[in-house]
Amino acid sequence: MPRVAPSSPKDAIAVLKRHFSPGAALAAKVAGMGAIEAEAGGATVTLSNGRRLLDFGSYGVTLLGHRHPAVVTALTREMERVPTATRLLANPTTTAFAVELLKRYDGSLSRIWLGSDGSDAVEASLKLARRRTGRMRILSVEGAFHGKTLGALALTTGPSFRAGLDPLLKEVTHLCPEDPLAVRKEVSRGDVAAVIFEPVLGEGGVRPLDPSILRRWVDDIHAAEGFAISDEVQTGLGRCGMFSPSMSAGLEPDGVLLGKALGGGLMPLSAVVATESLAAPMVADPTWHTCSFGGHPLACAAGLATLATLPEVQPHAQEVGAVLGRGLTVLAENHGDAIKDVRGAGLMWGIELASPGAAGVALIELAHRGLLLSPCLSSDRTLRLLPPMVTSEEQVDQALEILSGTMDYLQPFF
Ligand SMILES: Cc1ncc(COP(=O)(O)O)c(C=O)c1O
């Protein structure tokens, strides 16, 4: 059988430059010091030159770590069955996954739509809310990130992603996250379909929203017969300690959005979990909002394995999250000049640096010292830590040591 060999490091960087973007090539070359990804497992990535890095980044996809054995086994088994659905016939893996996911919410969320990315779950929820209410305006939050497809981008506030694309969906209003009356003020015109929020603004700098304010928003949107949508693409599935931050806060959302880690860090899988009322347009017409890979059995097999594995690793994750939180507080105390704030919960933490733009330089230096983090796409001074649940306490200590050394090294910036 003919085989195509993977690119050499030099070729891979050259392809990035030639066919993707010179910026991506430069970042990859500098961060990897010329080496590229070779292998991954748990909380580590091994490079082509044999160097091993701790991975607390990967945009939060690897909540179970890289190549979790339970997910790998489930995928291998599904490959022997029907990994690609006909879409006309019922597929048992897809339906089993739907049942398992819905079990984790209270009975009011009984309908499900499946996709591949966080953004497509956002798009589906926007269409449902607009179609169901016949109203077009959506309320989002200042500093929110819901993705970069055109509809999701209209809800996202990052100016660099929006530049040159106006007008996006015009009927979007961004709410002040500190204003409990923000929804009440907006719904009086009678044109609001939904309010959408992230329980913790992720790309916006890891900023938890006040649950009492969110509760008020949900009550006010319900009083106006609109929908409340909780975007838990990043914060859900136990990333912040609880399976669903909005349900744990007693918010009673009409829709919860999931993505990223739902496919076990191996398969693209997203979901809208919705009430009968919000889901009504897709219930009435099953072809109204579909996509080729929606409910893909291979992705759903990974999702099933993920749901079964999460409770097993949750107790350890809680301990590791507590160790990390304490360690970051000490780090901030010891580096008062460099670190303005440390925020987060569970396994989602942000380190806000004292200088704007410092996060980019810090990310590269951290990678050189052996720790991969993600940037916050809408906050250039915040480093985001998204360690997997399988991270050991030793690996947390190692990460904290690398962070401390990097803050010392970057002292001249602050
Ligand atoms: C809260 C939230 N919603 C939606 C998205 C978009 O997800 P994706 O990049 O998978 O399309 C993201 C991505 O970071 C996110 O953090």
The ligand as an SDF file (V2000), in Angstrom:
LIG
                    3D

 16 16  0  0  0  0  0  0  0  0999 V2000
  -17.1260   29.6670   24.7060 C   0  0  0  0  0  0  0  0  0  0  0  0
  -16.7830   29.2930   23.3040 C   0  0  0  0  0  0  0  0  0  0  0  0
  -17.7670   29.1660   22.4030 N   0  0  0  0  0  0  0  0  0  0  0  0
  -17.5120   28.8070   21.1260 C   0  0  0  0  0  0  0  0  0  0  0  0
  -16.2190   28.6100   20.7000 C   0  0  0  0  0  0  0  0  0  0  0  0
  -15.9490   28.2300   19.2800 C   0  0  0  0  0  0  0  0  0  0  0  0
  -15.5650   26.9050   19.2430 O   0  0  0  0  0  0  0  0  0  0  0  0
  -14.7670   26.3220   17.9610 P   0  0  0  0  0  0  0  0  0  0  0  0
  -13.4490   26.9990   17.9330 O   0  0  0  0  0  0  0  0  0  0  0  0
  -14.7030   24.8550   18.2370 O   0  0  0  0  0  0  0  0  0  0  0  0
  -15.6050   26.6240   16.7600 O   0  0  0  0  0  0  0  0  0  0  0  0
  -15.1620   28.7400   21.6010 C   0  0  0  0  0  0  0  0  0  0  0  0
  -13.7740   28.5370   21.1680 C   0  0  0  0  0  0  0  0  0  0  0  0
  -12.8270   28.8460   21.8300 O   0  0  0  0  0  0  0  0  0  0  0  0
  -15.4500   29.0950   22.9360 C   0  0  0  0  0  0  0  0  0  0  0  0
  -14.4710   29.2470   23.8370 O   0  0  0  0  0  0  0  0  0  0  0  0
  1  2  1  0
  2  3  1  0
  2 15  2  0
  3  4  2  0
  4  5  1  0
  5  6  1  0
  5 12  2  0
  6  7  1  0
  7  8  1  0
  8  9  2  0
  8 10  1  0
  8 11  1  0
 12 13  1  0
 12 15  1  0
 13 14  2  0
 15 16  1  0
M  END
$$$$
